[in-house]
Amino acid sequence: MNQNQLAELLKYSSPRVIYVVTWNNLLKKVICPFKVRVIKAVGTHKKGKIIWVEEVKVTLELKTVFIIEGKAYYYFYFEIIT
């Protein structure tokens, strides 16, 4: 996907909202800021720590990243606490 295609796609999304499918197959809207638990140590964050996600972004490769304390981290280091 090139930058123009990504820009077109992102016109219809928000960095403040993420939709999550729950364990019982319900679609839940989660609005920033929201809490996550670190499931694998990353940066200065240790496993088990609870932190707040400020924004949700997408890379050119369409990988979700969470903005935490102004830094971007891939989503798979965290578990969303609903």
Phi and psi restraints in degrees (range 20) as a CNS / XPLOR table:
assign (resid 1 and name C) (resid 2 and name N)
       (resid 2 and name CA) (resid 2 and name C) 1.0 -91.7 20.0 2
assign (resid 2 and name N) (resid 2 and name CA)
       (resid 2 and name C) (resid 3 and name N) 1.0 175.9 20.0 2
assign (resid 2 and name C) (resid 3 and name N)
       (resid 3 and name CA) (resid 3 and name C) 1.0 -64.0 20.0 2
assign (resid 3 and name N) (resid 3 and name CA)
       (resid 3 and name C) (resid 4 and name N) 1.0 -36.3 20.0 2
assign (resid 3 and name C) (resid 4 and name N)
       (resid 4 and name CA) (resid 4 and name C) 1.0 -67.0 20.0 2
assign (resid 4 and name N) (resid 4 and name CA)
       (resid 4 and name C) (resid 5 and name N) 1.0 -40.7 20.0 2
assign (resid 4 and name C) (resid 5 and name N)
       (resid 5 and name CA) (resid 5 and name C) 1.0 -64.9 20.0 2
assign (resid 5 and name N) (resid 5 and name CA)
       (resid 5 and name C) (resid 6 and name N) 1.0 -42.0 20.0 2
assign (resid 5 and name C) (resid 6 and name N)
       (resid 6 and name CA) (resid 6 and name C) 1.0 -64.3 20.0 2
assign (resid 6 and name N) (resid 6 and name CA)
       (resid 6 and name C) (resid 7 and name N) 1.0 -42.6 20.0 2
assign (resid 6 and name C) (resid 7 and name N)
       (resid 7 and name CA) (resid 7 and name C) 1.0 -60.9 20.0 2
assign (resid 7 and name N) (resid 7 and name CA)
       (resid 7 and name C) (resid 8 and name N) 1.0 -40.7 20.0 2
assign (resid 7 and name C) (resid 8 and name N)
       (resid 8 and name CA) (resid 8 and name C) 1.0 -63.0 20.0 2
assign (resid 8 and name N) (resid 8 and name CA)
       (resid 8 and name C) (resid 9 and name N) 1.0 -43.7 20.0 2
assign (resid 8 and name C) (resid 9 and name N)
       (resid 9 and name CA) (resid 9 and name C) 1.0 -65.0 20.0 2
assign (resid 9 and name N) (resid 9 and name CA)
       (resid 9 and name C) (resid 10 and name N) 1.0 -42.0 20.0 2
assign (resid 9 and name C) (resid 10 and name N)
       (resid 10 and name CA) (resid 10 and name C) 1.0 -73.8 20.0 2
assign (resid 10 and name N) (resid 10 and name CA)
       (resid 10 and name C) (resid 11 and name N) 1.0 -11.8 20.0 2
assign (resid 10 and name C) (resid 11 and name N)
       (resid 11 and name CA) (resid 11 and name C) 1.0 -60.1 20.0 2
assign (resid 11 and name N) (resid 11 and name CA)
       (resid 11 and name C) (resid 12 and name N) 1.0 -25.2 20.0 2
assign (resid 11 and name C) (resid 12 and name N)
       (resid 12 and name CA) (resid 12 and name C) 1.0 -105.0 20.0 2
assign (resid 12 and name N) (resid 12 and name CA)
       (resid 12 and name C) (resid 13 and name N) 1.0 13.4 20.0 2
assign (resid 12 and name C) (resid 13 and name N)
       (resid 13 and name CA) (resid 13 and name C) 1.0 -125.7 20.0 2
assign (resid 13 and name N) (resid 13 and name CA)
       (resid 13 and name C) (resid 14 and name N) 1.0 171.0 20.0 2
assign (resid 13 and name C) (resid 14 and name N)
       (resid 14 and name CA) (resid 14 and name C) 1.0 -129.9 20.0 2
assign (resid 14 and name N) (resid 14 and name CA)
       (resid 14 and name C) (resid 15 and name N) 1.0 139.8 20.0 2
assign (resid 14 and name C) (resid 15 and name N)
       (resid 15 and name CA) (resid 15 and name C) 1.0 -75.4 20.0 2
assign (resid 15 and name N) (resid 15 and name CA)
       (resid 15 and name C) (resid 16 and name N) 1.0 -1.4 20.0 2
assign (resid 15 and name C) (resid 16 and name N)
       (resid 16 and name CA) (resid 16 and name C) 1.0 -106.2 20.0 2
assign (resid 16 and name N) (resid 16 and name CA)
       (resid 16 and name C) (resid 17 and name N) 1.0 -0.8 20.0 2
assign (resid 16 and name C) (resid 17 and name N)
       (resid 17 and name CA) (resid 17 and name C) 1.0 -134.9 20.0 2
assign (resid 17 and name N) (resid 17 and name CA)
       (resid 17 and name C) (resid 18 and name N) 1.0 139.0 20.0 2
assign (resid 17 and name C) (resid 18 and name N)
       (resid 18 and name CA) (resid 18 and name C) 1.0 -135.5 20.0 2
assign (resid 18 and name N) (resid 18 and name CA)
       (resid 18 and name C) (resid 19 and name N) 1.0 143.6 20.0 2
assign (resid 18 and name C) (resid 19 and name N)
       (resid 19 and name CA) (resid 19 and name C) 1.0 -105.7 20.0 2
assign (resid 19 and name N) (resid 19 and name CA)
       (resid 19 and name C) (resid 20 and name N) 1.0 132.1 20.0 2
assign (resid 19 and name C) (resid 20 and name N)
       (resid 20 and name CA) (resid 20 and name C) 1.0 -124.5 20.0 2
assign (resid 20 and name N) (resid 20 and name CA)
       (resid 20 and name C) (resid 21 and name N) 1.0 137.5 20.0 2
assign (resid 20 and name C) (resid 21 and name N)
       (resid 21 and name CA) (resid 21 and name C) 1.0 -91.4 20.0 2
assign (resid 21 and name N) (resid 21 and name CA)
       (resid 21 and name C) (resid 22 and name N) 1.0 121.8 20.0 2
assign (resid 21 and name C) (resid 22 and name N)
       (resid 22 and name CA) (resid 22 and name C) 1.0 -78.9 20.0 2
assign (resid 22 and name N) (resid 22 and name CA)
       (resid 22 and name C) (resid 23 and name N) 1.0 173.9 20.0 2
assign (resid 22 and name C) (resid 23 and name N)
       (resid 23 and name CA) (resid 23 and name C) 1.0 -60.4 20.0 2
assign (resid 23 and name N) (resid 23 and name CA)
       (resid 23 and name C) (resid 24 and name N) 1.0 -25.7 20.0 2
assign (resid 23 and name C) (resid 24 and name N)
       (resid 24 and name CA) (resid 24 and name C) 1.0 -104.7 20.0 2
assign (resid 24 and name N) (resid 24 and name CA)
       (resid 24 and name C) (resid 25 and name N) 1.0 28.2 20.0 2
assign (resid 24 and name C) (resid 25 and name N)
       (resid 25 and name CA) (resid 25 and name C) 1.0 62.2 20.0 2
assign (resid 25 and name N) (resid 25 and name CA)
       (resid 25 and name C) (resid 26 and name N) 1.0 33.0 20.0 2
assign (resid 25 and name C) (resid 26 and name N)
       (resid 26 and name CA) (resid 26 and name C) 1.0 -100.3 20.0 2
assign (resid 26 and name N) (resid 26 and name CA)
       (resid 26 and name C) (resid 27 and name N) 1.0 142.7 20.0 2
assign (resid 26 and name C) (resid 27 and name N)
       (resid 27 and name CA) (resid 27 and name C) 1.0 -89.7 20.0 2
assign (resid 27 and name N) (resid 27 and name CA)
       (resid 27 and name C) (resid 28 and name N) 1.0 122.6 20.0 2
assign (resid 27 and name C) (resid 28 and name N)
       (resid 28 and name CA) (resid 28 and name C) 1.0 -120.5 20.0 2
assign (resid 28 and name N) (resid 28 and name CA)
       (resid 28 and name C) (resid 29 and name N) 1.0 132.9 20.0 2
assign (resid 28 and name C) (resid 29 and name N)
       (resid 29 and name CA) (resid 29 and name C) 1.0 -88.6 20.0 2
assign (resid 29 and name N) (resid 29 and name CA)
       (resid 29 and name C) (resid 30 and name N) 1.0 123.3 20.0 2
assign (resid 29 and name C) (resid 30 and name N)
       (resid 30 and name CA) (resid 30 and name C) 1.0 -115.5 20.0 2
assign (resid 30 and name N) (resid 30 and name CA)
       (resid 30 and name C) (resid 31 and name N) 1.0 125.9 20.0 2
assign (resid 30 and name C) (resid 31 and name N)
       (resid 31 and name CA) (resid 31 and name C) 1.0 -106.4 20.0 2
assign (resid 31 and name N) (resid 31 and name CA)
       (resid 31 and name C) (resid 32 and name N) 1.0 136.6 20.0 2
assign (resid 31 and name C) (resid 32 and name N)
       (resid 32 and name CA) (resid 32 and name C) 1.0 -71.7 20.0 2
assign (resid 32 and name N) (resid 32 and name CA)
       (resid 32 and name C) (resid 33 and name N) 1.0 145.3 20.0 2
assign (resid 32 and name C) (resid 33 and name N)
       (resid 33 and name CA) (resid 33 and name C) 1.0 -79.8 20.0 2
assign (resid 33 and name N) (resid 33 and name CA)
       (resid 33 and name C) (resid 34 and name N) 1.0 146.6 20.0 2
assign (resid 33 and name C) (resid 34 and name N)
       (resid 34 and name CA) (resid 34 and name C) 1.0 -135.5 20.0 2
assign (resid 34 and name N) (resid 34 and name CA)
       (resid 34 and name C) (resid 35 and name N) 1.0 159.1 20.0 2
assign (resid 34 and name C) (resid 35 and name N)
       (resid 35 and name CA) (resid 35 and name C) 1.0 -89.4 20.0 2
assign (resid 35 and name N) (resid 35 and name CA)
       (resid 35 and name C) (resid 36 and name N) 1.0 143.6 20.0 2
assign (resid 35 and name C) (resid 36 and name N)
       (resid 36 and name CA) (resid 36 and name C) 1.0 -133.9 20.0 2
assign (resid 36 and name N) (resid 36 and name CA)
       (resid 36 and name C) (resid 37 and name N) 1.0 156.0 20.0 2
assign (resid 36 and name C) (resid 37 and name N)
       (resid 37 and name CA) (resid 37 and name C) 1.0 -108.6 20.0 2
assign (resid 37 and name N) (resid 37 and name CA)
       (resid 37 and name C) (resid 38 and name N) 1.0 133.8 20.0 2
assign (resid 37 and name C) (resid 38 and name N)
       (resid 38 and name CA) (resid 38 and name C) 1.0 -72.7 20.0 2
assign (resid 38 and name N) (resid 38 and name CA)
       (resid 38 and name C) (resid 39 and name N) 1.0 122.5 20.0 2
assign (resid 38 and name C) (resid 39 and name N)
       (resid 39 and name CA) (resid 39 and name C) 1.0 -104.1 20.0 2
assign (resid 39 and name N) (resid 39 and name CA)
       (resid 39 and name C) (resid 40 and name N) 1.0 -13.2 20.0 2
assign (resid 39 and name C) (resid 40 and name N)
       (resid 40 and name CA) (resid 40 and name C) 1.0 -146.6 20.0 2
assign (resid 40 and name N) (resid 40 and name CA)
       (resid 40 and name C) (resid 41 and name N) 1.0 126.3 20.0 2
assign (resid 40 and name C) (resid 41 and name N)
       (resid 41 and name CA) (resid 41 and name C) 1.0 -52.7 20.0 2
assign (resid 41 and name N) (resid 41 and name CA)
       (resid 41 and name C) (resid 42 and name N) 1.0 135.0 20.0 2
assign (resid 41 and name C) (resid 42 and name N)
       (resid 42 and name CA) (resid 42 and name C) 1.0 -149.7 20.0 2
assign (resid 42 and name N) (resid 42 and name CA)
       (resid 42 and name C) (resid 43 and name N) 1.0 136.8 20.0 2
assign (resid 42 and name C) (resid 43 and name N)
       (resid 43 and name CA) (resid 43 and name C) 1.0 57.5 20.0 2
assign (resid 43 and name N) (resid 43 and name CA)
       (resid 43 and name C) (resid 44 and name N) 1.0 -129.2 20.0 2
assign (resid 43 and name C) (resid 44 and name N)
       (resid 44 and name CA) (resid 44 and name C) 1.0 -94.4 20.0 2
assign (resid 44 and name N) (resid 44 and name CA)
       (resid 44 and name C) (resid 45 and name N) 1.0 5.6 20.0 2
assign (resid 44 and name C) (resid 45 and name N)
       (resid 45 and name CA) (resid 45 and name C) 1.0 -96.3 20.0 2
assign (resid 45 and name N) (resid 45 and name CA)
       (resid 45 and name C) (resid 46 and name N) 1.0 125.8 20.0 2
assign (resid 45 and name C) (resid 46 and name N)
       (resid 46 and name CA) (resid 46 and name C) 1.0 -93.1 20.0 2
assign (resid 46 and name N) (resid 46 and name CA)
       (resid 46 and name C) (resid 47 and name N) 1.0 153.9 20.0 2
assign (resid 46 and name C) (resid 47 and name N)
       (resid 47 and name CA) (resid 47 and name C) 1.0 -54.4 20.0 2
assign (resid 47 and name N) (resid 47 and name CA)
       (resid 47 and name C) (resid 48 and name N) 1.0 134.7 20.0 2
assign (resid 47 and name C) (resid 48 and name N)
       (resid 48 and name CA) (resid 48 and name C) 1.0 94.1 20.0 2
assign (resid 48 and name N) (resid 48 and name CA)
       (resid 48 and name C) (resid 49 and name N) 1.0 -16.1 20.0 2
assign (resid 48 and name C) (resid 49 and name N)
       (resid 49 and name CA) (resid 49 and name C) 1.0 -68.6 20.0 2
assign (resid 49 and name N) (resid 49 and name CA)
       (resid 49 and name C) (resid 50 and name N) 1.0 141.6 20.0 2
assign (resid 49 and name C) (resid 50 and name N)
       (resid 50 and name CA) (resid 50 and name C) 1.0 -100.5 20.0 2
assign (resid 50 and name N) (resid 50 and name CA)
       (resid 50 and name C) (resid 51 and name N) 1.0 126.6 20.0 2
assign (resid 50 and name C) (resid 51 and name N)
       (resid 51 and name CA) (resid 51 and name C) 1.0 -138.2 20.0 2
assign (resid 51 and name N) (resid 51 and name CA)
       (resid 51 and name C) (resid 52 and name N) 1.0 167.8 20.0 2
assign (resid 51 and name C) (resid 52 and name N)
       (resid 52 and name CA) (resid 52 and name C) 1.0 -103.5 20.0 2
assign (resid 52 and name N) (resid 52 and name CA)
       (resid 52 and name C) (resid 53 and name N) 1.0 135.3 20.0 2
assign (resid 52 and name C) (resid 53 and name N)
       (resid 53 and name CA) (resid 53 and name C) 1.0 -92.6 20.0 2
assign (resid 53 and name N) (resid 53 and name CA)
       (resid 53 and name C) (resid 54 and name N) 1.0 126.0 20.0 2
assign (resid 53 and name C) (resid 54 and name N)
       (resid 54 and name CA) (resid 54 and name C) 1.0 -87.1 20.0 2
assign (resid 54 and name N) (resid 54 and name CA)
       (resid 54 and name C) (resid 55 and name N) 1.0 -38.3 20.0 2
assign (resid 54 and name C) (resid 55 and name N)
       (resid 55 and name CA) (resid 55 and name C) 1.0 -151.4 20.0 2
assign (resid 55 and name N) (resid 55 and name CA)
       (resid 55 and name C) (resid 56 and name N) 1.0 163.1 20.0 2
assign (resid 55 and name C) (resid 56 and name N)
       (resid 56 and name CA) (resid 56 and name C) 1.0 -122.4 20.0 2
assign (resid 56 and name N) (resid 56 and name CA)
       (resid 56 and name C) (resid 57 and name N) 1.0 128.5 20.0 2
assign (resid 56 and name C) (resid 57 and name N)
       (resid 57 and name CA) (resid 57 and name C) 1.0 -125.6 20.0 2
assign (resid 57 and name N) (resid 57 and name CA)
       (resid 57 and name C) (resid 58 and name N) 1.0 173.8 20.0 2
assign (resid 57 and name C) (resid 58 and name N)
       (resid 58 and name CA) (resid 58 and name C) 1.0 -132.5 20.0 2
assign (resid 58 and name N) (resid 58 and name CA)
       (resid 58 and name C) (resid 59 and name N) 1.0 137.1 20.0 2
assign (resid 58 and name C) (resid 59 and name N)
       (resid 59 and name CA) (resid 59 and name C) 1.0 -81.5 20.0 2
assign (resid 59 and name N) (resid 59 and name CA)
       (resid 59 and name C) (resid 60 and name N) 1.0 172.5 20.0 2
assign (resid 59 and name C) (resid 60 and name N)
       (resid 60 and name CA) (resid 60 and name C) 1.0 -62.5 20.0 2
assign (resid 60 and name N) (resid 60 and name CA)
       (resid 60 and name C) (resid 61 and name N) 1.0 -23.9 20.0 2
assign (resid 60 and name C) (resid 61 and name N)
       (resid 61 and name CA) (resid 61 and name C) 1.0 -88.5 20.0 2
assign (resid 61 and name N) (resid 61 and name CA)
       (resid 61 and name C) (resid 62 and name N) 1.0 8.5 20.0 2
assign (resid 61 and name C) (resid 62 and name N)
       (resid 62 and name CA) (resid 62 and name C) 1.0 64.5 20.0 2
assign (resid 62 and name N) (resid 62 and name CA)
       (resid 62 and name C) (resid 63 and name N) 1.0 33.4 20.0 2
assign (resid 62 and name C) (resid 63 and name N)
       (resid 63 and name CA) (resid 63 and name C) 1.0 -95.6 20.0 2
assign (resid 63 and name N) (resid 63 and name CA)
       (resid 63 and name C) (resid 64 and name N) 1.0 135.4 20.0 2
assign (resid 63 and name C) (resid 64 and name N)
       (resid 64 and name CA) (resid 64 and name C) 1.0 -77.5 20.0 2
assign (resid 64 and name N) (resid 64 and name CA)
       (resid 64 and name C) (resid 65 and name N) 1.0 135.3 20.0 2
assign (resid 64 and name C) (resid 65 and name N)
       (resid 65 and name CA) (resid 65 and name C) 1.0 -127.3 20.0 2
assign (resid 65 and name N) (resid 65 and name CA)
       (resid 65 and name C) (resid 66 and name N) 1.0 145.1 20.0 2
assign (resid 65 and name C) (resid 66 and name N)
       (resid 66 and name CA) (resid 66 and name C) 1.0 -102.4 20.0 2
assign (resid 66 and name N) (resid 66 and name CA)
       (resid 66 and name C) (resid 67 and name N) 1.0 134.6 20.0 2
assign (resid 66 and name C) (resid 67 and name N)
       (resid 67 and name CA) (resid 67 and name C) 1.0 -92.6 20.0 2
assign (resid 67 and name N) (resid 67 and name CA)
       (resid 67 and name C) (resid 68 and name N) 1.0 116.3 20.0 2
assign (resid 67 and name C) (resid 68 and name N)
       (resid 68 and name CA) (resid 68 and name C) 1.0 -129.2 20.0 2
assign (resid 68 and name N) (resid 68 and name CA)
       (resid 68 and name C) (resid 69 and name N) 1.0 121.6 20.0 2
assign (resid 68 and name C) (resid 69 and name N)
       (resid 69 and name CA) (resid 69 and name C) 1.0 51.9 20.0 2
assign (resid 69 and name N) (resid 69 and name CA)
       (resid 69 and name C) (resid 70 and name N) 1.0 39.0 20.0 2
assign (resid 69 and name C) (resid 70 and name N)
       (resid 70 and name CA) (resid 70 and name C) 1.0 79.3 20.0 2
assign (resid 70 and name N) (resid 70 and name CA)
       (resid 70 and name C) (resid 71 and name N) 1.0 2.2 20.0 2
assign (resid 70 and name C) (resid 71 and name N)
       (resid 71 and name CA) (resid 71 and name C) 1.0 -117.2 20.0 2
assign (resid 71 and name N) (resid 71 and name CA)
       (resid 71 and name C) (resid 72 and name N) 1.0 148.0 20.0 2
assign (resid 71 and name C) (resid 72 and name N)
       (resid 72 and name CA) (resid 72 and name C) 1.0 -94.9 20.0 2
assign (resid 72 and name N) (resid 72 and name CA)
       (resid 72 and name C) (resid 73 and name N) 1.0 133.5 20.0 2
assign (resid 72 and name C) (resid 73 and name N)
       (resid 73 and name CA) (resid 73 and name C) 1.0 -134.3 20.0 2
assign (resid 73 and name N) (resid 73 and name CA)
       (resid 73 and name C) (resid 74 and name N) 1.0 140.3 20.0 2
assign (resid 73 and name C) (resid 74 and name N)
       (resid 74 and name CA) (resid 74 and name C) 1.0 -61.0 20.0 2
assign (resid 74 and name N) (resid 74 and name CA)
       (resid 74 and name C) (resid 75 and name N) 1.0 144.9 20.0 2
assign (resid 74 and name C) (resid 75 and name N)
       (resid 75 and name CA) (resid 75 and name C) 1.0 -60.7 20.0 2
assign (resid 75 and name N) (resid 75 and name CA)
       (resid 75 and name C) (resid 76 and name N) 1.0 -29.1 20.0 2
assign (resid 75 and name C) (resid 76 and name N)
       (resid 76 and name CA) (resid 76 and name C) 1.0 -73.1 20.0 2
assign (resid 76 and name N) (resid 76 and name CA)
       (resid 76 and name C) (resid 77 and name N) 1.0 -2.1 20.0 2
assign (resid 76 and name C) (resid 77 and name N)
       (resid 77 and name CA) (resid 77 and name C) 1.0 -86.0 20.0 2
assign (resid 77 and name N) (resid 77 and name CA)
       (resid 77 and name C) (resid 78 and name N) 1.0 -2.8 20.0 2
assign (resid 77 and name C) (resid 78 and name N)
       (resid 78 and name CA) (resid 78 and name C) 1.0 -133.9 20.0 2
assign (resid 78 and name N) (resid 78 and name CA)
       (resid 78 and name C) (resid 79 and name N) 1.0 157.1 20.0 2
assign (resid 78 and name C) (resid 79 and name N)
       (resid 79 and name CA) (resid 79 and name C) 1.0 -120.4 20.0 2
assign (resid 79 and name N) (resid 79 and name CA)
       (resid 79 and name C) (resid 80 and name N) 1.0 126.9 20.0 2
assign (resid 79 and name C) (resid 80 and name N)
       (resid 80 and name CA) (resid 80 and name C) 1.0 -73.7 20.0 2
assign (resid 80 and name N) (resid 80 and name CA)
       (resid 80 and name C) (resid 81 and name N) 1.0 133.3 20.0 2
assign (resid 80 and name C) (resid 81 and name N)
       (resid 81 and name CA) (resid 81 and name C) 1.0 -99.9 20.0 2
assign (resid 81 and name N) (resid 81 and name CA)
       (resid 81 and name C) (resid 82 and name N) 1.0 114.7 20.0 2
